[in-house]
Amino acid sequence: MKLRSFRVLFVLNLLIALILTACGEATPTTNPTDAPAAAATTAAEIVATATTADSQPTTAPAANTASLPAVITMPEQIAGGRPVEITVVGMPPESQPTTLATWKEQVARFQQVYPNVTIIGSDYAYAPDTFAALVAGNQVPTLFEVYLTDVTKVVEQEIATDLTSVFSASKLDGLFNPNILAIASKDGKIYGIPRFAYAMGLGYNIDMLKAAGFDTPPTSWQELATMAKTLTNRDTNVAGFSFITDGGNATGWQVTTMAYTFGAKQADLVKTNSDGTYSAGFATGAPVDTLNYIKELRWNYDVLPRENLDWARNGEALATDRAALVVMAGDQFNWIRTTFPDVDLKKFGFAPLPVGPNAKSVSLVGGNIAMVNATADDDQKEAAAYFRLWTQFDPAEIQIGYDLSAKDPQYVIGAPVLPLYVGDYQTALDTLQAKYANLPVENYQLFRDAVTSGKVALELEPAIAGQEYYGAMGAVVSSILTDQAIDPAANVTEAATVFQHNVLDQLK
């Protein structure tokens, strides 16, 4: 919020570009309307479907890349050798000189291979409101990224170009997990390059649980409530359970995550009608049950932090021992490691979200998609697409990233995220990553095992007006946590009515 926000986005974007490991956003992301959405996708289906720079050019160091094969075909020339200039996001700000220098060195290596391409970096970090302003001002970078929640909107507004021919020419067919690639596709055409994918889970403090007499994290929401009661200590400002509660979009994102475990379905939150209109469907059933549960946690069990938490402060609560159990995306461990370098991450584990009344565990899935500006000329489109593919798949570049991770604490490897690829390439990437992991990956085994075995279903984020829906739900949660007299069912019904009139009825 992740959505998304993106506190250490610049470093994480660079890490993605260099080492193909998922890095986190704090805000939600989602899928296009034509991606599988009516029912939860099993983890097994997603994880195992098949399973201009001012620095001087720097020569890539010699590296053993035998374990990571070259899987794409790069052209001998880009734009036929004609001069071409593109603007790309992901450049770190001047306040991060070391990381900025590394980014510029990578750009210089690309320009050694394609000297006719001039790359202008942008430190723009995507957010729905600021991106709309860029679109209105015709200032969208040539190469940009969006949350999965916004892919459909970007495609339908013809902001992103069709990259299908680039995928075919680069021989990328069959490399990406098809369930994830579907998020970047519409009507049989590919409009984006998946950058990373995450799933939500339960972060927990192993030491705090053991001290309270618990050997494992909770497996049901009722068990969580009783455990959180024991773990809460107001005298030392420790909350038994935490999630984002600032009332913004990120709150709606995490509450939706919880609602999925109570039985909510993505396609039911905002329903697509046969006549092409949309109806708000989140004021009944599982979402209301979730809101009632949150009210119980706040006013009956009294296990939540007394202050409102945004994405960063929710992660901080876990990192600083002020919350024992935390709803979070697995990639937030990246941020915790870089923001709190003195914290021993071995005391934190990651598990599947507790099961709901139907005894099923479900996780919300999100991520980022790289896209190319549709208003760019053909030479710029080609240069932008191949620059992103080169940073993401060139074996030498990936190895450089891993080598940097061994020297620079800003590079984090081993977070419990979802793989982007399938087959032998993903296996080789996993093997390489294991050699460089600087997070306690053994502490995430509960989550990994549950996801890879299919015990956890994966539900995509709301596809229609996702960010606006998150905002509506976030406001409802804020009211519930603030006023004990609030009736969750009545409050969310009112919110859904406003959302219907102000948002859904305006969609064409």
C-alpha positions as CSV (number, residue, x, y, z in Angstrom):
1,M,0.0,0.0,0.0
2,K,2.4,-2.4,-1.7
3,L,-0.1,-1.1,-1.6
4,R,2.2,1.3,-2.3
5,S,3.7,4.4,0.6
6,F,6.8,2.4,-0.9
7,R,9.0,3.6,1.8
8,V,12.3,2.3,0.5
9,L,11.0,1.9,-3.0
10,F,14.1,3.2,-4.8
11,V,16.4,0.6,-3.3
12,L,13.8,-2.1,-3.7
13,N,13.2,-1.2,-7.4
14,L,16.9,-1.4,-8.0
15,L,17.1,-4.7,-6.3
16,I,14.4,-6.1,-8.4
17,A,16.1,-4.8,-11.5
18,L,19.4,-6.4,-10.5
19,I,18.6,-9.7,-8.8
20,L,15.0,-10.7,-9.7
21,T,13.9,-11.0,-6.1
22,A,10.6,-9.5,-5.1
23,C,10.8,-6.3,-3.2
24,G,8.0,-4.7,-1.3
25,E,5.5,-2.2,-1.7
26,A,3.4,-1.2,1.0
27,T,0.3,-0.6,-0.9
28,P,-2.1,-3.1,-2.6
29,T,-2.0,-4.2,-6.2
30,T,-4.4,-6.2,-8.2
31,N,-5.3,-8.0,-11.5
32,P,-7.1,-7.1,-14.7
33,T,-10.7,-8.1,-15.1
34,D,-9.9,-10.9,-17.5
35,A,-7.6,-12.7,-15.0
36,P,-9.0,-15.6,-13.1
37,A,-11.1,-14.0,-10.4
38,A,-14.4,-15.7,-9.7
39,A,-12.8,-18.3,-7.4
40,A,-9.6,-18.3,-5.4
41,T,-6.6,-19.6,-7.2
42,T,-4.8,-22.3,-5.3
43,A,-1.2,-21.6,-4.3
44,A,-0.1,-24.7,-6.3
45,E,-1.6,-23.2,-9.5
46,I,0.4,-20.0,-9.0
47,V,3.6,-21.3,-7.6
48,A,3.8,-24.5,-9.6
49,T,1.9,-24.0,-12.8
50,A,4.5,-25.9,-14.9
51,T,6.4,-24.7,-10.5
52,T,21.3,9.2,-19.5
53,A,23.7,8.3,-17.0
54,D,26.5,10.6,-16.1
55,S,28.8,7.9,-14.8
56,Q,31.4,6.2,-16.9
57,P,30.6,2.8,-18.4
58,T,31.4,0.0,-16.1
59,T,32.3,-3.4,-17.3
60,A,30.3,-6.1,-15.6
61,P,32.6,-8.2,-13.3
62,A,33.3,-11.8,-14.2
63,A,30.7,-14.0,-12.7
64,N,29.7,-17.7,-12.6
65,T,26.3,-17.6,-14.3
66,A,26.2,-21.2,-15.4
67,S,23.5,-22.0,-12.9
68,L,21.3,-19.2,-14.3
69,P,20.8,-19.6,-18.1
70,A,20.2,-16.9,-20.6
71,V,16.5,-17.2,-21.3
72,I,15.7,-14.2,-23.5
73,T,16.8,-13.1,-27.0
74,M,18.1,-9.6,-27.0
75,P,18.2,-7.8,-30.4
76,E,21.6,-6.9,-32.0
77,Q,20.3,-3.4,-32.4
78,I,17.6,-1.4,-30.8
79,A,15.7,1.1,-32.9
80,G,17.8,0.1,-35.9
81,G,20.7,2.0,-34.4
82,R,18.9,5.3,-34.6
83,P,19.4,7.7,-31.6
84,V,16.6,7.2,-29.1
85,E,15.9,8.7,-25.7
86,I,13.7,7.2,-23.0
87,T,12.7,8.1,-19.4
88,V,12.6,5.2,-17.0
89,V,11.4,5.0,-13.4
90,G,13.4,3.4,-10.5
91,M,16.3,5.8,-10.3
92,P,17.2,6.3,-6.6
93,P,17.2,9.9,-5.3
94,E,20.3,12.0,-4.7
95,S,19.9,11.4,-1.0
96,Q,21.0,7.8,-1.7
97,P,24.3,8.4,-3.5
98,T,25.7,4.9,-3.2
99,T,22.6,3.2,-4.6
100,L,22.2,6.0,-7.2
101,A,25.8,5.3,-8.4
102,T,25.0,1.6,-8.7
103,W,21.9,2.4,-10.8
104,K,23.9,4.7,-13.1
105,E,26.5,2.0,-13.5
106,Q,23.9,-0.4,-14.7
107,V,22.5,2.1,-17.1
108,A,26.0,2.7,-18.4
109,R,26.5,-1.1,-19.0
110,F,23.3,-1.2,-21.1
111,Q,24.5,1.8,-23.1
112,Q,27.7,0.1,-23.8
113,V,25.7,-2.6,-25.6
114,Y,23.3,-0.1,-27.2
115,P,25.1,3.2,-27.5
116,N,22.3,4.8,-29.5
117,V,20.0,4.6,-26.5
118,T,20.0,7.5,-24.0
119,I,18.3,6.7,-20.7
120,I,17.0,9.5,-18.5
121,G,16.2,8.3,-15.0
122,S,13.2,9.3,-12.9
123,D,12.8,8.8,-9.2
124,Y,9.0,8.9,-9.5
125,A,7.3,6.4,-7.2
126,Y,3.9,5.3,-8.4
127,A,0.7,6.3,-6.6
128,P,-2.7,6.4,-8.2
129,D,-3.4,10.1,-7.5
130,T,-0.1,11.4,-8.7
131,F,-0.1,9.1,-11.7
132,A,-3.4,10.6,-12.8
133,A,-1.7,14.0,-12.7
134,L,1.1,12.7,-14.9
135,V,-1.4,11.4,-17.4
136,A,-3.3,14.6,-17.5
137,G,0.0,16.6,-18.1
138,N,1.3,14.1,-20.7
139,Q,4.3,13.4,-18.4
140,V,4.1,9.7,-18.0
141,P,7.7,8.2,-18.2
142,T,8.4,6.0,-21.2
143,L,8.9,3.0,-18.8
144,F,6.8,3.1,-15.7
145,E,5.2,0.8,-13.1
146,V,1.8,0.4,-11.6
147,Y,0.1,-1.6,-9.0
148,L,-1.9,-4.6,-10.1
149,T,-5.0,-2.9,-8.9
150,D,-4.6,-0.4,-11.7
151,V,-3.6,-2.5,-14.7
152,T,-7.1,-2.6,-16.1
153,K,-7.6,1.1,-15.8
154,V,-4.2,1.9,-17.4
155,V,-4.9,-0.5,-20.3
156,E,-8.5,0.7,-20.9
157,Q,-7.4,4.3,-20.9
158,E,-4.8,3.4,-23.5
159,I,-1.9,4.6,-21.4
160,A,0.2,1.4,-21.9
161,T,1.3,-0.1,-25.1
162,D,0.9,-3.7,-26.3
163,L,4.1,-5.7,-25.7
164,T,3.0,-9.0,-27.2
165,S,5.4,-8.7,-30.1
166,V,8.3,-8.0,-27.8
167,F,7.4,-11.1,-25.7
168,S,7.4,-13.2,-28.8
169,A,10.6,-11.8,-30.3
170,S,12.4,-12.3,-26.9
171,K,11.2,-15.9,-26.6
172,L,9.5,-15.2,-23.3
173,D,6.6,-17.4,-24.0
174,G,6.3,-20.0,-21.2
175,L,8.8,-18.4,-18.9
176,F,6.4,-16.4,-16.7
177,N,3.9,-18.2,-14.5
178,P,0.8,-17.9,-16.7
179,N,-1.4,-17.0,-13.7
180,I,0.7,-14.0,-13.0
181,L,1.3,-13.0,-16.6
182,A,-2.6,-13.0,-16.9
183,I,-2.5,-10.0,-14.6
184,A,-0.6,-8.0,-17.2
185,S,-2.8,-9.2,-20.1
186,K,-6.1,-8.4,-21.6
187,D,-8.0,-9.8,-24.6
188,G,-5.1,-12.1,-25.5
189,K,-2.5,-9.2,-25.5
190,I,0.3,-8.6,-23.1
191,Y,0.6,-5.1,-21.8
192,G,3.2,-5.4,-19.0
193,I,6.2,-7.2,-17.6
194,P,5.5,-8.7,-14.1
195,R,8.1,-7.3,-11.7
196,F,7.2,-9.1,-8.4
197,A,4.3,-10.8,-6.7
198,Y,3.6,-11.2,-3.0
199,A,1.1,-12.9,-0.8
200,M,-0.2,-11.8,2.6
201,G,0.5,-13.7,5.8
202,L,1.0,-13.4,9.5
203,G,4.3,-12.1,10.9
204,Y,5.0,-13.2,14.4
205,N,7.5,-12.7,17.2
206,I,8.8,-16.2,18.0
207,D,10.3,-15.1,21.3
208,M,7.2,-13.4,22.5
209,L,5.0,-16.4,21.7
210,K,7.4,-18.8,23.5
211,A,7.5,-16.6,26.5
212,A,3.7,-16.7,26.6
213,G,3.6,-20.5,26.3
214,F,2.8,-20.7,22.6
215,D,4.9,-23.0,20.4
216,T,3.2,-22.0,17.1
217,P,1.3,-19.1,15.7
218,P,-2.5,-19.2,15.6
219,T,-4.2,-21.2,12.9
220,S,-7.7,-19.8,13.3
221,W,-9.0,-16.2,14.0
222,Q,-10.6,-17.3,17.2
223,E,-7.3,-18.8,18.4
224,L,-5.6,-15.5,17.4
225,A,-8.0,-13.5,19.5
226,T,-7.4,-15.6,22.6
227,M,-3.6,-15.7,22.0
228,A,-3.5,-12.0,21.4
229,K,-5.3,-11.4,24.7
230,T,-2.5,-13.2,26.5
231,L,0.2,-11.5,24.5
232,T,-1.1,-8.0,25.1
233,N,0.6,-6.0,27.8
234,R,-0.6,-2.4,28.2
235,D,2.0,-1.7,30.8
236,T,4.8,-2.2,28.3
237,N,2.9,-0.9,25.3
238,V,2.7,-4.3,23.6
239,A,-0.3,-5.2,21.5
240,G,-1.1,-8.9,20.9
241,F,-2.2,-8.2,17.3
242,S,-1.7,-5.5,14.7
243,F,-2.8,-4.5,11.2
244,I,-2.9,-1.2,9.4
245,T,-5.5,1.0,11.0
246,D,-4.9,4.5,9.7
247,G,-8.2,4.5,7.8
248,G,-6.6,4.9,4.4
249,N,-6.4,2.6,1.4
250,A,-3.8,0.4,3.1
251,T,-6.4,-0.3,5.8
252,G,-8.9,-1.4,3.2
253,W,-6.2,-3.6,1.6
254,Q,-5.5,-5.5,4.8
255,V,-9.1,-5.8,5.9
256,T,-9.9,-7.3,2.5
257,T,-7.1,-9.8,3.1
258,M,-8.8,-10.8,6.3
259,A,-12.2,-10.9,4.6
260,Y,-10.9,-13.4,2.1
261,T,-10.2,-15.8,4.9
262,F,-13.8,-15.3,6.1
263,G,-15.1,-16.4,2.7
264,A,-15.2,-13.2,0.6
265,K,-14.5,-13.5,-3.1
266,Q,-12.8,-10.8,-5.2
267,A,-15.5,-10.8,-7.8
268,D,-18.2,-10.4,-5.2
269,L,-16.8,-7.2,-3.6
270,V,-17.5,-5.3,-6.8
271,K,-19.8,-7.3,-9.0
272,T,-19.8,-7.1,-12.8
273,N,-23.4,-7.1,-14.1
274,S,-24.5,-8.6,-17.4
275,D,-25.2,-5.1,-18.9
276,G,-21.7,-4.0,-18.2
277,T,-22.4,-2.0,-15.1
278,Y,-21.0,-2.6,-11.6
279,S,-22.6,-3.2,-8.2
280,A,-21.0,-2.8,-4.7
281,G,-21.3,-6.2,-3.0
282,F,-19.2,-5.7,0.1
283,A,-21.9,-4.7,2.5
284,T,-23.1,-8.2,3.2
285,G,-21.7,-11.6,4.1
286,A,-18.0,-12.2,4.8
287,P,-16.9,-8.6,4.7
288,V,-19.4,-7.7,7.4
289,D,-18.4,-10.7,9.5
290,T,-14.8,-9.5,9.3
291,L,-15.8,-6.0,10.4
292,N,-17.7,-7.5,13.4
293,Y,-14.6,-9.5,14.3
294,I,-12.4,-6.4,14.1
295,K,-14.9,-4.7,16.5
296,E,-14.5,-7.6,18.9
297,L,-10.8,-7.3,18.8
298,R,-10.9,-3.6,19.6
299,W,-13.6,-3.3,22.2
300,N,-14.0,-6.8,23.7
301,Y,-10.6,-8.4,23.5
302,D,-8.7,-5.1,23.5
303,V,-5.7,-6.5,21.7
304,L,-5.0,-3.9,19.1
305,P,-2.5,-1.0,19.3
306,R,-4.1,2.1,20.8
307,E,-2.7,4.4,18.0
308,N,-3.5,4.3,14.4
309,L,-0.9,2.6,12.3
310,D,0.1,3.1,8.6
311,W,2.1,0.6,6.6
312,A,5.4,1.6,8.1
313,R,4.3,1.8,11.7
314,N,2.6,-1.6,11.4
315,G,5.9,-3.1,10.3
316,E,7.7,-1.1,13.0
317,A,5.4,-2.6,15.7
318,L,6.6,-6.0,14.8
319,A,10.3,-4.9,14.4
320,T,10.4,-3.1,17.8
321,D,8.5,-5.8,19.9
322,R,5.4,-3.7,20.2
323,A,3.2,-6.2,18.5
324,A,3.4,-10.0,18.7
325,L,1.2,-10.9,15.7
326,V,1.0,-8.7,12.5
327,V,-0.8,-9.0,9.2
328,M,1.7,-8.1,6.5
329,A,3.1,-9.0,3.1
330,G,6.1,-11.2,3.2
331,D,8.2,-8.7,1.4
332,Q,8.0,-6.2,4.3
333,F,10.8,-8.2,5.9
334,N,13.0,-6.4,3.3
335,W,12.0,-3.1,4.8
336,I,12.4,-4.2,8.3
337,R,15.9,-5.4,7.7
338,T,17.0,-2.1,6.0
339,T,15.2,0.2,8.4
340,F,16.1,-1.6,11.6
341,P,19.6,-3.0,10.8
342,D,20.3,-3.8,14.5
343,V,17.2,-6.0,15.0
344,D,17.7,-9.7,15.1
345,L,15.4,-11.0,12.3
346,K,15.8,-14.5,13.6
347,K,13.1,-13.9,16.2
348,F,10.5,-13.3,13.5
349,G,8.5,-15.9,11.7
350,F,6.0,-15.8,8.9
351,A,2.9,-18.1,8.7
352,P,-0.3,-18.4,6.6
353,L,-3.2,-16.2,7.7
354,P,-5.5,-17.9,10.2
355,V,-8.5,-19.8,8.7
356,G,-11.9,-18.4,8.8
357,P,-15.3,-20.0,9.6
358,N,-15.0,-22.3,6.5
359,A,-11.7,-23.6,7.8
360,K,-9.8,-22.4,4.8
361,S,-6.8,-20.1,4.6
362,V,-6.7,-17.6,1.8
363,S,-4.1,-15.0,1.0
364,L,-4.5,-11.9,-1.1
365,V,-2.0,-11.6,-3.9
366,G,-0.5,-8.4,-5.3
367,G,2.6,-7.0,-7.0
368,N,3.9,-4.6,-9.6
369,I,3.8,-4.5,-13.4
370,A,6.2,-2.6,-15.7
371,M,4.5,-0.9,-18.6
372,V,5.6,1.2,-21.6
373,N,3.9,4.5,-22.5
374,A,1.6,4.2,-25.4
375,T,2.3,7.7,-26.6
376,A,6.0,7.0,-27.1
377,D,7.2,6.5,-30.7
378,D,8.1,3.0,-31.9
379,D,11.8,3.4,-31.2
380,Q,11.2,4.5,-27.7
381,K,8.8,1.6,-27.0
382,E,11.4,-0.9,-28.2
383,A,14.2,0.7,-26.2
384,A,12.1,0.9,-23.0
385,A,10.8,-2.7,-23.2
386,Y,14.3,-4.2,-23.9
387,F,15.9,-2.1,-21.2
388,R,13.5,-3.6,-18.6
389,L,13.9,-7.1,-19.9
390,W,17.7,-6.8,-19.9
391,T,17.8,-5.6,-16.3
392,Q,15.4,-8.4,-15.3
393,F,16.9,-11.3,-17.2
394,D,20.6,-10.7,-18.1
395,P,22.5,-13.4,-16.2
396,A,25.5,-11.1,-15.6
397,E,23.3,-8.3,-14.3
398,I,21.5,-10.7,-11.9
399,Q,24.8,-11.9,-10.6
400,I,26.1,-8.4,-10.0
401,G,23.0,-7.8,-7.9
402,Y,23.7,-10.9,-5.8
403,D,27.3,-9.9,-5.4
404,L,26.2,-6.5,-4.2
405,S,23.9,-8.1,-1.7
406,A,26.8,-9.7,0.0
407,K,28.4,-6.3,0.6
408,D,25.5,-3.8,1.0
409,P,22.9,-4.3,3.7
410,Q,20.4,-2.4,1.5
411,Y,20.1,-5.5,-0.7
412,V,17.8,-8.1,0.9
413,I,17.3,-11.6,-0.3
414,G,15.1,-14.4,1.0
415,A,11.8,-12.8,1.8
416,P,8.7,-15.1,1.6
417,V,7.3,-13.9,-1.7
418,L,5.7,-15.6,-4.7
419,P,7.9,-16.8,-7.7
420,L,7.3,-15.1,-11.0
421,Y,8.5,-17.9,-13.2
422,V,8.0,-21.6,-13.8
423,G,10.0,-24.6,-14.7
424,D,13.8,-24.9,-14.8
425,Y,14.4,-21.2,-14.8
426,Q,12.6,-20.7,-11.5
427,T,14.4,-23.7,-10.0
428,A,17.8,-22.3,-11.1
429,L,16.8,-18.9,-9.7
430,D,15.7,-20.4,-6.4
431,T,19.0,-22.3,-6.1
432,L,21.0,-19.1,-6.7
433,Q,19.0,-17.1,-4.3
434,A,19.5,-19.7,-1.6
435,K,23.3,-19.2,-1.8
436,Y,22.9,-15.4,-1.1
437,A,19.9,-15.3,1.3
438,N,20.5,-12.8,4.2
439,L,17.1,-13.4,5.8
440,P,16.3,-16.4,8.1
441,V,14.4,-18.3,5.4
442,E,13.9,-21.2,7.7
443,N,11.6,-19.0,9.8
444,Y,9.2,-18.7,6.9
445,Q,8.8,-22.4,6.2
446,L,5.2,-22.6,7.6
447,F,4.2,-20.0,5.0
448,R,6.2,-21.5,2.1
449,D,5.0,-25.0,2.8
450,A,1.4,-24.0,3.0
451,V,1.6,-22.0,-0.2
452,T,3.5,-24.5,-2.3
453,S,1.3,-27.4,-1.2
454,G,-1.9,-25.6,-2.1
455,K,-3.2,-25.5,1.5
456,V,-3.5,-21.7,1.1
457,A,-5.7,-20.4,-1.7
458,L,-4.7,-17.2,-3.4
459,E,-7.3,-14.6,-4.2
460,L,-6.5,-11.7,-6.5
461,E,-7.1,-8.1,-5.4
462,P,-10.3,-6.2,-6.4
463,A,-10.1,-5.5,-10.1
464,I,-12.8,-2.9,-10.5
465,A,-12.1,0.5,-8.8
466,G,-9.8,-1.3,-6.4
467,Q,-8.1,1.7,-4.8
468,E,-11.4,3.5,-4.3
469,Y,-12.9,0.4,-2.8
470,Y,-10.0,0.1,-0.4
471,G,-10.5,3.7,0.6
472,A,-14.2,3.1,1.4
473,M,-13.4,0.0,3.5
474,G,-10.6,1.8,5.3
475,A,-12.9,4.6,6.4
476,V,-15.4,2.0,7.8
477,V,-12.7,0.3,9.8
478,S,-11.5,3.7,11.2
479,S,-15.1,4.4,12.4
480,I,-15.4,1.0,14.1
481,L,-12.1,1.4,15.9
482,T,-12.9,4.9,17.0
483,D,-16.5,4.6,18.2
484,Q,-17.8,1.5,20.1
485,A,-21.4,2.4,19.3
486,I,-20.8,2.0,15.5
487,D,-22.8,-0.9,13.9
488,P,-20.4,-2.4,11.3
489,A,-23.2,-3.6,9.1
490,A,-25.0,-0.3,9.0
491,N,-21.8,1.6,8.5
492,V,-20.5,-0.5,5.6
493,T,-23.9,-0.4,4.0
494,E,-23.8,3.4,4.0
495,A,-20.2,3.3,2.6
496,A,-21.3,0.9,-0.1
497,T,-24.1,3.2,-1.1
498,V,-21.8,6.2,-1.4
499,F,-19.2,4.1,-3.3
500,Q,-21.9,2.9,-5.7
501,H,-23.1,6.5,-6.5
502,N,-19.7,8.3,-6.5
503,V,-17.6,5.6,-8.2
504,L,-19.3,2.6,-9.7
505,D,-22.2,4.5,-11.3
506,Q,-19.6,6.8,-13.0
507,L,-17.7,4.0,-14.7
508,K,-18.4,3.6,-18.4
